[in-house]
């Protein structure tokens, strides 16, 4: 598969959130606003790309029996770096995302890509895979957060979009709103796929 196809697959065909249904915990918890979604997406993509790269570099020297603990140590190192940078330079965002930054360590997207892809492919391919999966995760996060923030608060990135007569649908900024939004988006994508296969 070419590097371009490797990148694109993560955005739509193998989108980790909307197609593979992976990493839903941070999506459900932090997609109530677009600013949170951007922060979580950037952190996750950074960890994905860096951990994929390092795991690909060391893959031949890692004994099979202890590969998962070693992968987790690599991922945790980059998560710690992200936590420190975010706490130092973006304290409001760090406080808003809370423990969900730490939980990137056990995000099944990252560990899944380390095991399924980076441990079997070259560093360049692994970087592209990480960027593609990160872009797919960011696309899904920002799309879900946009729907939730617009309908639930009448804003986008904190900027008001409607007049004073707008009545926000409060459920969209609560946990059930995340489930509803993801459900409708997945149903819409499945409908598109069904139409394409039928024609």
For each residue, the residues with C-beta under 8 A, 3 or more apart:
1: 5 6 9
2: 5 6
3: 6 7 124 125 128
4: 7 8
5: 1 2 8 9
6: 1 2 3 9 125 128 129 132
7: 3 4 10 11 128 129 131 132 135
8: 4 5 11 12 13 132
9: 1 5 6 12 13 14 132
10: 7 14 15 16 129 131 132 133 134 135 136 137
11: 7 8 15 132 135 136 139
12: 8 9 15 19 136
13: 8 9 19
14: 9 10 19 20 133 136
15: 10 11 12 18 19 20 136 137 139 140
16: 10 19 20 22 23 109 133 136 137 140
17: 20 21 22 23 24 27 136 137 140 141 144 182
18: 15 21 136 140 182 185 186 189
19: 12 13 14 15 16 189
20: 14 15 16 17
21: 17 18 24 186
22: 16 17 108 109 112
23: 16 17 26 27 44 107 108 109 137
24: 17 21 27 28 182
25: 28 29 100 103 107
26: 23 29 30 40 44 100 103 104 107
27: 17 23 24 30 31 140 141 144 178 182
28: 24 25 31 175 178 179 182
29: 25 26 100 175 178
30: 26 27 36 37 39 40 96 97 100 141
31: 27 28 36 37 40 141 144 145 148 178 181
32: 36 145 148 149 152 173 174 177 178
33: 36 37 96 145 148 149 153 157 158 173
34: 37 38 142 145 146 149 156 157
35: 38 39 93 96 157 158
36: 30 31 32 33 39 40 93 96 97 145
37: 30 31 33 34 40 41 138 141 142 144 145 146
38: 34 35 41 42 138 141 142
39: 30 35 36 42 43 86 90 93 96 97
40: 26 30 31 36 37 43 44 97 100 101 141
41: 37 38 44 45 134 137 138 141 142
42: 38 39 45 46 138
43: 39 40 46 47 82 86 97 101 104
44: 23 26 40 41 47 48 104 107 109 110 134 137 138
45: 41 42 48 49 130 131 134 135 137 138
46: 42 43 49 50 78 82 134
47: 43 44 50 51 75 78 79 82 104 110
48: 44 45 51 52 109 110 113 130 131 133 134 137
49: 45 46 52 53 127 130 131 134
50: 46 47 53 54 78 130
51: 47 48 54 55 71 74 75 78 110 114 118 130
52: 48 49 55 56 113 114 117 118 126 127 129 130
53: 49 50 56 57 118 123 126 127 130
54: 50 51 57 58 74
55: 51 52 58 59 71 74 114 118 119 126
56: 52 53 59 118 119 121 122 123 125 126
57: 53 54 123
58: 54 55 61 62 70 74
59: 55 56 62 118 119 120
60:
61: 58
62: 58 59 66 67 70 119
63: 66 67
64: 67
65:
66: 62 63 69 70
67: 62 63 64 70 71 115 119
68: 71 72 111 115
69: 66 72 73
70: 58 62 66 67 73 74
71: 51 55 67 68 74 75 111 114 115 119
72: 68 69 75 76 105 106 111
73: 69 70 76 77
74: 51 54 55 58 70 71 77 78 114
75: 47 51 71 72 78 79 104 105 110 111 114
76: 72 73 79 80 105
77: 73 74 80 81
78: 46 47 50 51 74 75 81 82
79: 47 75 76 82 83 101 102 104 105
80: 76 77 83 84
81: 77 78 84 85
82: 43 46 47 78 79 85 86 101 104
83: 79 80 86 87 94 101 102
84: 80 81 87 88
85: 81 82 88 89 90
86: 39 43 82 83 89 90 93 94 97 101
87: 83 84 90 91 94
88: 84 85 91
89: 85 86
90: 39 85 86 87 93 94
91: 87 88 94 95
92: 95 96
93: 35 36 39 86 90 96 97
94: 83 86 87 90 91 97 101
95: 91 92 98
96: 30 33 35 36 39 92 93
97: 30 36 39 40 43 86 93 94 100 101
98: 95 101
99: 102 103
100: 25 26 29 30 40 97 103 104
101: 40 43 79 82 83 86 94 97 98 104
102: 79 83 99 105
103: 25 26 99 100 106 107
104: 26 43 44 47 75 79 82 100 101 107 110
105: 72 75 76 79 102 110
106: 72 103 111
107: 23 25 26 44 103 104 110 111
108: 22 23 111 112
109: 16 22 23 44 48 112 113 133 137
110: 44 47 48 51 75 104 105 107 113 114
111: 68 71 72 75 106 107 108 114 115
112: 22 108 109 115 116
113: 48 52 109 110 116 117 118 129 130 133
114: 51 52 55 71 74 75 110 111 117 118 119
115: 67 68 71 111 112 118 119
116: 112 113 119 120
117: 52 113 114 120 121 125 126 129
118: 51 52 53 55 56 59 113 114 115 121 126 129 130
119: 55 56 59 62 67 71 114 115 116
120: 59 116 117
121: 56 117 118 125 126 129
122: 56 125 126
123: 53 56 57 126 127
124: 3 127 128
125: 3 6 56 117 121 122 128 129
126: 52 53 55 56 117 118 121 122 123 129 130
127: 49 52 53 123 124 130 131
128: 3 6 7 124 125 131 132
129: 6 7 10 52 113 117 118 121 125 126 132 133
130: 45 48 49 50 51 52 53 113 118 126 127 133 134
131: 7 10 45 48 49 127 128 134 135
132: 6 7 8 9 10 11 128 129 135 136
133: 10 14 16 48 109 113 129 130 136 137
134: 10 41 44 45 46 48 49 130 131 137 138
135: 7 10 11 45 131 132 138 139
136: 10 11 12 14 15 16 17 18 132 133 139 140
137: 10 15 16 17 23 41 44 45 48 109 133 134 140 141
138: 37 38 41 42 44 45 134 135 141 142
139: 11 15 135 136 142 143
140: 15 16 17 18 27 136 137 143 144 185
141: 17 27 30 31 37 38 40 41 137 138 144 145
142: 34 37 38 41 138 139 145 146
143: 139 140 146 147 185
144: 17 27 31 37 140 141 147 148 178 181 182 185
145: 31 32 33 34 36 37 141 142 148 149
146: 34 37 142 143 149 150 156
147: 143 144 150 151 172 181 185
148: 31 32 33 144 145 151 152 172 173 177 178 181
149: 32 33 34 145 146 152 153 155 156 157 172 173
150: 146 147 153 154 155 156 161
151: 147 148 168 169 172 177
152: 32 148 149 168 169 170 171 172 173 174 177
153: 33 149 150 168 173
154: 150 160 161 162 166 168
155: 149 150 158 159 160 161
156: 34 146 149 150 159 161
157: 33 34 35 149
158: 33 35 155
159: 155 156
160: 154 155
161: 150 154 155 156 166
162: 154 165 166
163: 166
164:
165: 162
166: 154 161 162 163
167:
168: 151 152 153 154 172 173
169: 151 152 172 177
170: 152 173 174
171: 152 174 176 177 180
172: 147 148 149 151 152 168 169 177 180 181
173: 32 33 148 149 152 153 168 170 177
174: 32 152 170 171 177
175: 28 29 178 179
176: 171 179 180
177: 32 148 151 152 169 171 172 173 174 180 181
178: 27 28 29 31 32 144 148 175 181 182
179: 28 175 176 182 183
180: 171 172 176 177 183 184
181: 31 144 147 148 172 177 178 184 185
182: 17 18 24 27 28 144 178 179 185 186
183: 179 180 186 187
184: 180 181 187 188
185: 18 140 143 144 147 181 182 188 189
186: 18 21 182 183 189 190
187: 183 184 190 191
188: 184 185 191 192
189: 18 19 185 186 192 193
190: 186 187 193 194
191: 187 188 194 195
192: 188 189 195 196
193: 189 190 196 197
194: 190 191 197 198
195: 191 192 198 199
196: 192 193 199
197: 193 194
198: 194 195
199: 195 196
